[in-house]
C-alpha cells in the first residue's frame, strides 16, 4: 500500500480499488517475497476463467470485468498499469506475462467450430443475467454479501469500501463486499437447532427490532467496515428474550450490514433508486425477502431465474455471436423479472429506528 506516494488514495485513483488480500496484485507480491523458486518458474498469470479459455482456445486472454479485480489494470483507461507491476518485480517483462484484455463483444478464439466468448467474473455475469440498468442495485446473499450496481463512470473510493470494478458490457460495476451474510443466520439456525423453514418462521413471528435485541454479524472479522479482528456482538439480551427475537435479530443484523454497504455505494456513485434485486442462496428465504425490504425501506424483486450468473454467460455468448449489445439481449429475453415483496409501511418505520440502534452498536464497538 505504501509503495504509492498517495497510499490508499493513489491505488484507488490508479485502478479503482484499494487492494486487499483477494486481489491478484496482493497475491503476486506475496509469492514474489515468499516463494522465490515458484516465482522464477512463473511464465504467465491467469485467473481461473482465463486458464479455462486458454485450454479451449490456446489464447491468453481475459475480460475487463476480471481484469479490474487484479489491482494492476485500470478500468478508467482500459490499460494495464505496468508501473504497479514493476513495484512487485522491476526485472520482469510483464507484457509477456499478463493476458490480452478483450472487449465485451470480442471473441477469445474458437474451440473447434465453437466461438468462445471473453468470459467474466461472477458478479459481472450476474449483472448481464439480470439485465441490470441504471439505478438498479443488487443485494447478493451468499456466505458473504455483495451490493453493487452498474455505472457509466468509474469510481475511485480511497476508503476501500467500494471496489471500482469494470463490468462485462463496457460500463463499470462499483461493488461493496461484506464477509458475513448467510453465515450469520446459519449460525443462528445451528444454535437454535432448527431447519431453514423454522428459522424463517421464528424470525417473522417477532416484531421489527426483536424486542431490543441487536446483533453485529461480524462473526469472522469484517471487510465493510474494515474490522479484520472483529467478532459477533449481541446486545440488549434480557431474561425474557425469546427464540423468535434471536432469530429476527440475526436477519436484521445481516440486512443492516448490507445497508451499510449500500450507503457506501450510494456515497461513491449516487443513490440507486431503481429496482432492488435480491439474489443468491439467501434470496430464497422469506425472512430475508421481507426484512431486507423493511431495512432498506423499498420493494424487493426476487428474480424468477435462480442461476443469474449462468444466464449472464448465455447473454454474453449471444452478444458475441450476434455482435449485439448485452443490454439489448437482456431486454429481448425479458431478464430480471421476478416476484415483488412490498414492505409494510409501519415495519419500515420501525426498522429505520432499529437500524439506528444497530449503527450505535456498530460505532460503539470500534476497536473491539
N, C-alpha and C positions, 0 to 999 in steps of 0.2 A: 504493500500500500504506500509505503514511504518513498518508493522509487520515483514517483512523480512529484514535482515541487508542490503542486496543489493538493496532494493527498487524495482523499476520497472524492473531492470535487473534481480533481483532474481526471480521475478514472471515469467518473460519470460523464464528463464532457467528452472524453475520448471515445468511449464505447457504449455509452448509455446506461451503464450499470456500475455499481461498486462491487468488485469481485468478492465472492465468498468461497467456501470450500468446494461447492458444487461446480464452480466454473472451471473450464478446461485450463485456463491460464494458471490458475492456482495449483492444479494437479501437476501440470508440467513443471512449474517451479519446484515443487516438492520432489518430483522424480529427478530433476537435474541435480538437486542438492543431496538427495538421499541414496540414489541408485545409479552411480556413475557408469557401471558396466551396462546396465539396461539402456541408459541414455546414449551410450556410444553406439549401440546397435539399432537405435531408432531411425527409421527411414521416412515414415510418414505419420501424421497424426490424423486419425479419422474417428468421428463419432460413430456410434453403433449403426445408425442408418446409412452413413457414408460407406462403412465397411460392407454392408449388405449390397448397396448399389455397386460397389467395386467388384464384388463377387459375381454380380449379374452381368455387368457391362464391361468390366475391365478398366473403367474410367475412375479417376479420383475426383469426385465432385461432392458438393454439399449444397444446401439451400440457404437463403438469407435468414430464415427462421432459426435453424440450428446454429448457423454461423454466429448469430447475435448472442448466443449463450456461451461462446467461448471465452469472451473477455479480451480478444485481440482482433475483432472485426467490428467496424463502426457502422451501425445502422444509418447514421446521418450521411456518411459519404459513400457507403456501399463498397468500402475498400478495407483490406487488411491494414492493421497498424503495425508495420514492421518494427517501429521503434519500441513498441511494447514487447514484442517477441525478442528483440535484442536485449532487453533487460534480463531475460532468462539466460540466453546464450548468444553472445555477440559474434561468436565464431562460426555459427551455423548459417547455411544458406536456406533461409526459411521459405523462399519462393518455391523450392523443390519439395518442401515438407507438407504444406497445407493444401487442401483440395481447392479446386476452382469453384467459386460460388455461382450457382445458376440463378437465373431469373424465374419468376413464377410460372411462365409458360414454356420454359426451355426443357428439352429432353436431356436426360442424363446419358442416353445411349439406347442400346437395344439388347434384349435377351432373346436370342433367336429372332423370330418375327415380331416380338412384342416390344413396343415402345415403353421405356422406363421413365417415369416422371422424376422430378427432383427430390421428392420426399420432403419431410419437415418434422418439427417437434410435435409432441402430443397436444400441447395447448394450442399451437398454431393450426394443427389439423382439426381440432375441435371447433375452432372459430370458423373454419370453412364449412364444417358439417352442420353448424348452427345457422349459417347464413348471417353471421354477426355483422350488424350495421352500426352506423354512427349513433352513439347514445346508449347502446345496449351494454349491459355488464353481465359477466358470467361469474357465478359463485360455484366453484367445484369442490365437492365434499368427498375427499378420499381420506386415507390415513392422515395426510396433511391436507391443507386447504389452499386454494388459489382464488384470487379475484382479479379479473382482467377485462380489458375492452380493446377495441381497435381504435386507432387514431391516425389522423392524416399527417401529424408532425411527430418527430422523435422527442422523447423525454430524457431529461438529464437530472436525476434525483440524487443529490450529493449525500442525502441521509442514508441511502442504501435501501430504503423501504420499498422503492419501486425499481424493478428491473426493466430497463428500456429496450425490450426486445423488438425485433422486426417480425412481421407476420409473413404468411405464405402467399399474400396477394399483391405485395408491393407497398403495403402500408406498414403500420407499426402496432406493437402489441404490448403496451405497458402492463406490468403484472406485479402483484404483491403476493407473497407466499407466506403461509403460516405452517409451522411444524406440527401443530396439534389440531386435528379436526375430529374425524370419527374415532380416532384412538381414545379421545376423552370420553365420548359416550360409550365406547366399547368397554372402557374401564369401569364406568358406572354400571353397565349391564352385568359385568362379571361380579362386581361387588354385591349387587342386588340379587344375583342368582336367577336372572330371568332371560327369556328369549327376546328377540328384537321386537316382536309384536307387543309383548307385555311392557317392554321399556317405553315404547311409544304411548301405550295406553296410560301408563303411570304418569308420564310427563304431561300429557294432555288433560289429565284429571286434576292437575294443580293449576292454580291461578297464576297469571304472569307475576314474576318476582319471587315465586317459590317460597312465599311466606317469609321473605327476608334472607333466605339462604342464597349466598352469592359465591360463585367459584371463579377462579382463574384457571384456564385449561393448559397451563404451561408445563405439562407433565414431564417432558424430557428436554427442557430448555425451550427457547422460542426464538424465532427469526424476526417476526414482526409483532411487537417491538423486539429489538436485538437483545435478548437475555439468554445467552447460551448456558448459564449455570442455574437458571430458574427451575422451580418445581411447581406443582399444582398447589393451589391455596383454596381452602374452604373457610368462609366467613359467615357469621350470623347463625350458626347451628345452635338450636335450643333443644331443651329436653322434650318438647312436644313436636319436634321435627318428624316428618313422615317420609316414607319411601317415595311418594309422589313428588314431594318437594325436592328431594335429592335428584330424582331423575330429571325433573324440569330444569333445575339449576345447571345440570351438565349440558343440556341442549342450549340453554340461554348463554352459557359461558362460551361455547363454540360460536354461536351466532354473533355475540358481541365482539369476539376476537376477529371474526371475518368482517364485521362492520368497521372495526379499526383499520383493517386492510383496505376496505373501500374508501374510508376517509383519506388515507394516504394516496390512493389512486386519484380521488377527486382533487386533492391538492396539487397533484402533478399535472393533470390534464383536464381539469374541469369536471363539474358534476355530470354524471351519466344518467340521464332521465328517461331513457328508453326502456326496453324490456329488461327485467331481472330474471336471468335464466339460471336454474338450479340443475347442476349435472353432477355426475359421479355416483358412487355407490350409495352415499348418504342421501341422495336426492329421492330415493325410493321410500324414505322414512316419512310418514305422515307428520310426525312431530317436527322434524326438520323443516318440512314444507311450510308448516304454519308458523313456527317460531322464528324462522328466518324472515318471513314476511312481516311479523309483528315487530321485530327488532329493526329491520330496515324501513318499515313503515310504507311498504308498497306491495303491489301484486307480484306474485311469483309465478313464473312459467316453468313447468316441468316438461321438457321435450318428449314427444312420443318415442323418438329414437333413443334407445339406451346406449348405442355404440356410436357416439358422435365423432370419435376420433377416426374410426374406420370409415364412417360416412364421409368425413373430410378428405380421407385418402382417395375415395372414389370421386369426389368433386375435383380434386387436383388432377386425377387421371383423365377425367372428361375434359377439363380445361386445357390440358396439354394436347390431348388428341385433336380437339376441335379448334384450338387457339382462341378460346373464349374466356373472358374474364370470369374468375370463380364465382363472383357475386351473382352474375347472370345465371350460371349453372344452378346455384343455390335457389335462386328465385324460381327458375323453371321447375325445379324438383320440389318446391314447397317446403324447404327445410326450415327448421327452427320452430315449427308449430308444436303446440302441446296443450296440456291442460293447465288452467289457471287456478291458483289458490288466492282468494282475495282476503286480506286480513280484516279482522273485526276492529272497527274504529276505537272502541273502548280498550281493547287489548293493545292496540298500537300506542295509545296514550300511556297506558300502564307500563308498557315495555320501554318507552322512552325514559320514564322515570327510573326504571330498574337498570337501564343502560348507563345512566349517570352514576348509579351506585357501583356498577361494575368498574367504571372509569376511575372512581375514587379509590377502589381497592387496588386497581392496576397501578395507579400513581403512588399509592401509599407503600407499595411493596417493591419499589425500585431498589435494587441492590440486594434483595433477599437471595 
